[in-house]
């Protein structure tokens, strides 16, 4: 738990959690303690703290938050398509990239009864 866990929390010093086997054996209790603590933390501060402790972490974002998130923008996963009846719309494509392939949404799905 180290730098991420608050020093005052009893569970952070509990010997049951000092080793991986103990954390697995007491996973339900540890999850409950972590959930109780994280509920009290501002999301951005908690993510920054976890990242600085070397934890690969990302907040759970709503779709609206994803539209504004700089990471999603950097991954270029939004694409504008022309949707019959509705007009232009931004849609998400798959977030993964490969050296020889990047998914891209080029057209909308079929309209009702079209295919």
C-alpha positions in Angstrom: 0.0 0.0 0.0 3.0 2.3 0.8 2.8 5.9 -0.4 -0.8 5.6 -1.6 -2.5 4.4 1.6 -3.0 7.0 4.4 -0.6 6.5 7.2 -3.3 6.9 9.8 -5.5 4.1 8.4 -5.4 0.9 10.5 -5.8 -1.2 7.4 -2.7 0.3 5.9 -0.6 -1.1 8.8 -2.6 -4.3 9.2 -0.1 -7.3 9.0 -2.7 -9.4 7.2 -2.2 -7.1 4.2 1.6 -7.0 4.2 2.0 -9.9 1.8 0.1 -10.7 -1.4 -1.2 -14.0 0.1 -2.7 -12.1 3.0 -4.3 -9.5 0.7 -5.9 -12.3 -1.3 -7.1 -14.2 1.8 -8.7 -11.0 3.2 -9.8 -9.4 -0.1 -13.3 -8.6 0.9 -12.3 -6.7 4.0 -9.5 -4.9 2.2 -11.8 -4.0 -0.7 -14.3 -2.6 1.9 -11.6 -0.5 3.6 -10.2 0.8 0.3 -13.8 1.7 -0.9 -14.6 3.5 2.4 -11.3 5.5 2.1 -11.5 6.3 -1.6 -15.1 7.6 -1.2 -13.7 10.5 0.8 -11.0 11.5 -1.7 -11.3 14.0 -4.5 -11.1 12.0 -7.8 -8.3 14.0 -9.5 -6.2 14.1 -6.3 -6.6 10.4 -5.8 -5.7 9.5 -9.4 -2.6 11.8 -9.2 -1.6 10.2 -5.9 -1.9 6.7 -7.2 0.0 7.5 -10.4 2.8 9.1 -8.3 3.0 5.8 -6.3 3.5 3.9 -9.6 -0.1 2.6 -9.8 -1.5 2.4 -13.4 -4.8 4.0 -12.7 -7.5 6.0 -14.6 -10.7 7.4 -13.2 -14.1 6.0 -14.3 -15.5 8.7 -16.5 -19.0 9.3 -17.8 -19.4 9.6 -21.6 -19.7 13.4 -21.2 -16.4 13.5 -19.2 -14.8 11.3 -21.9 -15.6 13.8 -24.6 -13.7 16.5 -22.7 -10.8 14.3 -21.4 -7.4 15.2 -22.9 -6.3 11.6 -23.0 -9.2 10.6 -25.2 -8.5 13.6 -27.4 -4.9 12.5 -27.7 -5.9 9.0 -28.7 -8.1 10.5 -31.5 -10.9 8.1 -30.9 -13.7 10.6 -31.8 -14.8 10.7 -35.4 -17.4 12.8 -37.1 -19.9 11.0 -39.3 -22.9 12.1 -41.2 -26.0 10.4 -39.9 -29.1 10.4 -42.1 -32.0 12.5 -40.6 -29.8 13.7 -37.7 -26.8 15.3 -39.5 -23.2 15.4 -38.3 -22.4 13.6 -35.1 -19.2 12.7 -33.2 -18.9 9.0 -32.3 -16.4 7.0 -30.5 -14.3 4.4 -32.3 -12.3 1.6 -30.6 -9.5 3.1 -28.4 -6.8 0.6 -29.3 -4.1 1.2 -31.9 -1.7 -1.2 -33.7 1.4 -0.4 -35.7 -0.4 -1.1 -39.0 -4.0 -0.4 -38.1 -6.1 2.2 -36.3 -9.9 1.6 -36.2 -11.9 4.5 -37.6 -15.7 5.0 -37.9 -16.3 6.2 -41.4 -20.1 5.9 -41.6 -23.1 5.4 -39.3 -24.9 2.2 -38.8 -28.0 1.5 -40.9 -31.2 3.3 -40.3 -34.2 1.5 -39.2 -35.2 -1.1 -41.8 -32.4 -0.1 -44.2 -30.7 -3.5 -44.3 
